[in-house]
C-alpha cells in the first residue's frame, strides 16, 4: 500500500499531529502545498536550507517522506499559460521554481492544477492554444527531466474556473500530444465524479496507465474523501489489477474545527480499502 495525504487537509501548524495520525494508519507519503509546508519562509518556493532540514527530519521521525507537490502557482501573480508574453514567461519561470524546490526536497511528482492560470481567452483559437501549450509543457518536461521529477497534468472541471483540460479524457489526450516522459497524468477521482466519467474510470486508467504517475483520492469540491468508500474500493481494485506502482494520495480541504478528525477518518477508510486489496 502506498498511501499519502496532502497537507491542505489541516492547518500548517498541525503538521506533527497529522503525521502521528498518518503513522498509525500506515500512510508513508506526504503531498505538500509549499505555502503550508514552508509557511514561515518569506518565499515558500525558496525556503532556506535549515527549513528543509527541519522539515525532512520531522517527516522522517514518523516514517513519512514527501512524494508529491501541488498548489504550484499559489501566491504567484500574473502567471498565465495563455496570457501575454510576460505572463506566459512568468507561468514558465514559476513552474521552474516549483521544479527546483521539488529537486531540493527530493519530491518526484508535481501535480499541475492551477485552474485559473490556464484559461483559454475567448479571442484565442482553441487549436492554436493547445499547440502553444504543447510547446510550453514539452519545454517544462525537459527542465523537469533534468531535475528528476515529473509534471502530472490534472483535469480541472469547469466548476473550478477553467476551460482547459476539464476532463480526464482531454488531459490524457493532451499528455499524449506533449509526448514527454516527464509530463504525465494525475488521475483525479474527484474530477471523474464531477465530469461524469467515474463509470469509465477503469477504461480511462487503462488508456493512460503508462502515463499516470499519481492518483488523487478526492471528492467534488475537495470535500472529505473518499466520496463513496464502496465506489472508491471498486475503482482502486481495477487500478490494482493494472499493477499501478505509484502513490494514492488523499486530497481534501481542511474541515474547519474538525480538521484532524476528518484526516483520521479518511486515512482509516482508505487504508482499510488499500490494505484489503494488497491481500487479494
Secondary structure, DSSP 8 states (H G I E B T S, - for coil): --EEEEGGGS-GGGHHHHHHHHHHTT--EEEEEHHHHTTTSSSGGG--HHHHHHHHHHHHHTT-EEEEEE-TTTT--S--TTS-HHHHHHHHHHHHHHHHHHHHHT--EEEE--GGGS---TTS-HHHHHHHHHHHHHHHHHHHHHHT-EEEEE---GGGS-SSS-SHHHHHHHHHHH--TTEEEEEEHHHHHHHT-GGGHHHHHHHHGGGEEEEEE--GGG-SS-S-HHHHHHHHHHHHHTT--S-EEE-----TT-HHHHHHHHHHHHHHHHHHHHH-
